[in-house]
Amino acid sequence: MPADPLDAIPPSFAEPVESFLAWLELERGLSANTIQAYASDLVQCAQFMQAHGAADWTSVDSKLVSKFTADLSQKDYARTSQSRKLSSVRMLARHLVSENLRKDDFTELSSSPKLSRKLPDVLTMDEITRLLEAPAMSTPHGLRDRAILELFYSSGLRVSELCGLLLQSINLDEGYVRVFGKGSKERIAPIGRAAIKAVRDYLSGGRGQFVKPHTGSELFLSQQGKAISRKMVWVMIKDCARKAGIKKTIKPHLLRHSFATHLLEGGADLRAIQEMLGHSDISTTQIYTAVQSSRLADEHALYHPRGKSGK
């Protein structure tokens, strides 16, 4: 059994990294190998920071990050390896800010080798329909799962946001949910008629079957009467995708990516999508314009008389 990279991390740096890696698994749905790569990168960075005077992540600053970047370059790491390591550190820094463990992003002024940005996968409308129709509506579990899927696709919520919804978070008459996103920022996310109906069906015919004496006001419940976990949601989505015959790699953010891309393709304003997704920076939302452009290019190459392969 391979050694755990975290065994080598300085103790004062360990807890935030462990929390971040758990977030990568449950929120982002990354594989064990990918998470281990993140762990190795962050252990290397933590060791460097401690050796250069930092007591923990709260005392790391941009100058130390610049020194770490220079050290990677001097050790002749490939540009892709340098970029990956710095990306790991940058993601951790943003996670620390979102969890209120730091007020600033200590990597904000750092730069890394320019590499092409991977576009997020999205589902087609046919795949969305098949996925939404996968749960068996004759059971409480099916009613719950259908409500989760419909709400996901209708609102673009993060997995953690959906799992944290309370009964009082959702207003079905007005058609919106109130969520607390990264950094405890509150926002209102509109939801459509299909999602409203699915949630109503779940509340009237499904949720009561999960309620136990200790149950609180959580909207989506597990078999034990507690709030459904992010991992349970991810497993459910993968199972529904399998039943729907979807071959794409299924990750928790897939419905969120599909939500944003389909809104943009339908003519929605990018700033409105940014607000619905809870992005603090418009550049994060702009990746979906690249998804749209890529799909349009594929359609052009496939169907234009002078764009077809071999013509």
C-alpha positions in Angstrom: 0.0 0.0 0.0 1.6 3.4 -1.1 2.6 5.8 1.7 0.3 8.7 2.4 1.9 11.9 1.2 0.4 13.7 4.2 2.7 11.7 6.5 5.5 14.1 5.5 3.6 17.4 5.9 4.6 19.7 8.8 1.9 19.3 11.5 1.0 23.0 11.6 0.2 22.9 7.9 -1.8 19.7 7.9 -5.4 20.4 8.9 -6.2 22.9 6.1 -4.8 20.6 3.5 -6.8 17.6 4.8 -9.9 19.7 4.7 -9.1 20.9 1.1 -8.4 17.3 -0.1 -11.8 16.2 1.4 -13.5 19.0 -0.5 -11.8 17.9 -3.8 -13.1 14.4 -3.3 -16.7 15.2 -2.2 -17.4 18.5 -4.1 -15.3 18.1 -7.2 -15.4 14.3 -7.4 -11.7 13.9 -8.2 -10.1 10.4 -8.4 -7.9 9.1 -5.6 -4.8 9.4 -7.9 -5.6 13.0 -8.6 -6.1 13.8 -5.0 -2.9 12.1 -4.1 -1.1 14.3 -6.7 -2.6 17.4 -5.0 -1.4 16.1 -1.6 2.1 15.5 -2.9 2.3 19.1 -4.3 1.0 20.7 -1.2 3.3 18.7 1.1 6.2 19.9 -1.0 5.0 23.4 -0.8 4.4 23.2 3.0 7.9 21.8 3.6 9.4 24.7 1.5 7.4 27.3 3.3 8.3 26.0 6.8 12.0 25.8 5.8 11.8 29.5 4.7 10.2 30.8 7.9 6.5 30.3 7.7 4.8 28.8 10.8 1.7 27.7 9.0 -0.5 28.7 6.0 -1.6 32.0 7.6 2.0 33.3 7.5 2.6 32.4 3.9 2.8 35.5 1.6 3.3 36.3 -2.1 7.1 36.7 -1.6 7.4 33.1 -0.3 5.2 31.9 -3.2 7.6 33.6 -5.7 10.5 31.9 -4.0 8.8 28.6 -4.3 8.1 29.2 -8.0 11.7 30.1 -8.6 12.8 27.0 -6.7 10.7 24.8 -9.0 12.2 26.4 -12.0 15.8 26.0 -10.7 15.1 22.3 -10.1 14.2 21.9 -13.8 10.7 20.7 -13.3 8.8 20.5 -16.6 6.5 23.4 -17.3 3.5 21.2 -17.0 4.7 20.0 -13.6 5.4 23.6 -12.4 2.0 24.7 -13.6 0.3 21.8 -11.8 2.1 22.4 -8.5 1.3 26.1 -8.6 -2.2 25.3 -9.5 -2.5 23.1 -6.5 -1.2 25.8 -4.2 -3.4 28.4 -5.8 -6.5 26.3 -5.3 -5.6 25.7 -1.7 -5.2 29.4 -1.2 -8.6 30.2 -2.6 -10.1 27.4 -0.5 -8.6 29.0 2.6 -10.2 32.3 1.7 -13.6 30.7 1.0 -13.5 28.9 4.4 -12.6 32.2 6.1 -9.2 30.8 7.2 -7.5 33.8 5.5 -8.7 37.1 4.3 -6.4 37.3 1.2 -5.2 35.0 -1.5 -1.4 34.7 -1.1 -1.0 33.4 -4.7 -2.9 36.3 -6.3 0.3 38.0 -7.6 2.0 34.7 -8.7 2.0 33.5 -12.3 2.6 30.1 -13.8 3.5 28.8 -17.3 0.7 29.4 -19.7 -1.0 26.2 -20.7 -4.3 25.5 -22.5 -7.3 25.5 -20.2 -9.4 22.3 -20.2 -13.1 23.0 -20.9 -15.6 21.5 -18.6 -17.7 18.6 -19.8 -21.5 19.3 -20.2 -24.4 17.1 -21.0 -26.6 17.4 -24.1 -30.2 18.2 -23.7 -31.1 14.6 -24.6 -28.7 13.3 -21.9 -30.2 15.8 -19.4 -33.7 14.5 -20.1 -32.6 10.9 -19.7 -30.8 11.6 -16.5 -33.7 13.5 -14.9 -36.1 10.7 -15.8 -33.8 7.9 -14.4 -35.2 7.9 -10.7 -38.2 5.7 -10.0 -40.9 8.1 -9.1 -42.9 5.4 -7.3 -40.6 5.3 -4.3 -39.6 8.0 -1.7 -36.0 7.6 -2.8 -37.0 8.2 -6.4 -39.0 11.3 -5.5 -36.1 12.7 -3.5 -33.5 11.9 -6.2 -35.6 13.4 -9.0 -36.1 16.6 -6.9 -32.3 16.8 -6.3 -31.5 16.4 -10.0 -34.2 18.9 -11.1 -33.1 21.4 -8.5 -29.4 21.0 -9.5 -30.1 21.5 -13.2 -32.6 24.3 -12.6 -30.4 26.4 -10.2 -26.8 25.6 -10.9 -26.1 25.1 -7.2 -22.8 23.6 -5.9 -23.2 20.2 -4.3 -22.4 21.6 -0.8 -25.0 24.3 -1.3 -27.7 21.8 -2.2 -26.9 19.5 0.7 -27.1 22.5 3.1 -30.6 23.6 2.0 -33.2 23.9 4.8 -36.9 23.8 4.4 -37.0 27.5 4.9 -34.3 28.0 2.2 -36.7 27.3 -0.6 -39.7 29.4 -1.7 -41.8 27.3 -4.1 -44.5 30.0 -4.5 -42.0 32.6 -5.7 -39.6 30.1 -7.4 -36.3 30.6 -5.7 -33.8 29.2 -3.2 -31.7 31.2 -0.8 -28.2 29.8 -0.5 -25.0 30.5 1.3 -22.1 29.9 -1.1 -18.3 30.2 -0.8 -17.2 32.6 1.9 -20.7 32.4 3.4 -22.0 34.8 0.7 -25.7 34.8 0.4 -27.5 34.8 -3.0 -30.9 34.1 -4.4 -31.0 31.4 -7.1 -34.2 31.2 -9.3 -35.7 27.8 -10.1 -38.0 26.7 -12.9 -41.4 25.0 -13.0 -40.1 21.5 -13.4 -37.9 21.8 -10.3 -40.7 23.4 -8.3 -43.0 20.5 -9.2 -40.4 17.9 -8.3 -39.6 19.4 -5.0 -43.4 19.7 -4.2 -43.8 16.0 -5.0 -40.9 15.1 -2.8 -42.2 17.2 0.1 -45.7 15.7 -0.2 -44.9 12.1 -0.9 -41.2 11.4 -0.1 -39.6 13.5 2.7 -41.9 12.2 5.4 -40.6 8.7 4.8 -37.1 9.7 5.9 -38.1 11.7 9.0 -36.8 10.4 12.3 -37.3 11.8 15.8 -34.0 13.6 15.6 -34.6 15.0 12.1 -34.1 18.8 11.8 -35.2 21.2 9.0 -32.8 19.9 6.3 -34.6 19.7 2.9 -33.0 16.6 1.5 -32.7 13.7 4.0 -30.8 10.4 4.0 -32.3 7.1 5.1 -31.1 7.9 8.6 -33.1 11.1 8.7 -30.1 13.3 8.5 -29.0 15.8 5.8 -28.0 14.0 2.7 -24.2 14.1 2.2 -22.2 15.3 -0.8 -20.8 11.8 -1.3 -24.4 10.3 -1.3 -25.4 12.8 -3.9 -22.4 12.1 -6.1 -23.1 8.3 -5.9 -26.8 8.9 -6.8 -25.9 11.0 -9.8 -23.5 8.4 -11.1 -26.1 5.6 -10.6 -28.7 7.6 -12.5 -26.3 8.4 -15.3 -25.6 4.6 -15.6 -29.3 3.9 -15.8 -29.7 6.6 -18.4 -26.9 5.1 -20.6 -24.7 8.2 -20.3 -21.1 7.3 -21.1 -19.4 10.6 -20.0 -17.4 10.8 -16.9 -19.8 11.8 -14.2 -18.7 14.4 -11.6 -20.8 16.5 -9.1 -20.2 19.7 -11.1 -21.5 18.3 -14.3 -25.0 19.5 -13.9 -23.7 22.9 -12.8 -21.6 23.2 -15.9 -24.5 22.0 -18.0 -26.8 24.6 -16.4 -24.5 27.5 -17.2 -23.7 26.3 -20.7 -27.4 25.7 -21.7 -28.4 29.1 -20.3 -25.7 30.8 -22.4 -26.7 28.9 -25.5 -30.3 30.0 -24.8 -29.2 33.7 -24.9 -28.8 34.5 -21.2 -26.5 37.4 -20.2 -23.1 36.3 -18.9 -23.4 38.7 -15.9 -26.7 37.1 -15.0 -25.2 33.6 -15.2 -22.3 34.9 -13.0 -24.8 36.0 -10.4 -26.8 32.8 -10.5 -23.6 30.7 -10.1 -22.3 32.8 -7.3 -19.0 33.6 -9.1 -17.1 36.5 -7.6 -15.1 37.0 -10.8 -16.6 37.2 -14.2 -13.5 35.5 -15.7 -14.6 32.3 -13.9 -17.9 32.4 -15.7 -16.3 33.2 -19.1 -15.1 29.6 -19.4 -18.6 28.8 -20.5 -18.3 31.1 -23.5 -15.4 28.9 -24.6 -17.5 25.8 -24.2 -20.2 27.4 -26.4 -17.6 28.4 -29.0 -16.1 25.0 -29.0 -19.4 23.3 -29.6 -20.3 25.8 -32.3 -17.0 25.1 -34.0 -17.7 21.3 -33.9 -21.2 21.9 -35.4 -19.7 24.1 -38.2 -17.1 21.5 -39.0 -19.7 18.8 -39.1 -22.4 20.5 -41.1 -21.0 23.3 -43.2 -20.4 22.2 -46.8 -16.9 23.5 -46.8 -16.2 22.6 -43.2 -16.6 18.9 -43.3 -13.6 16.6 -42.9 -11.9 15.8 -46.1 -13.9 18.4 -48.2 
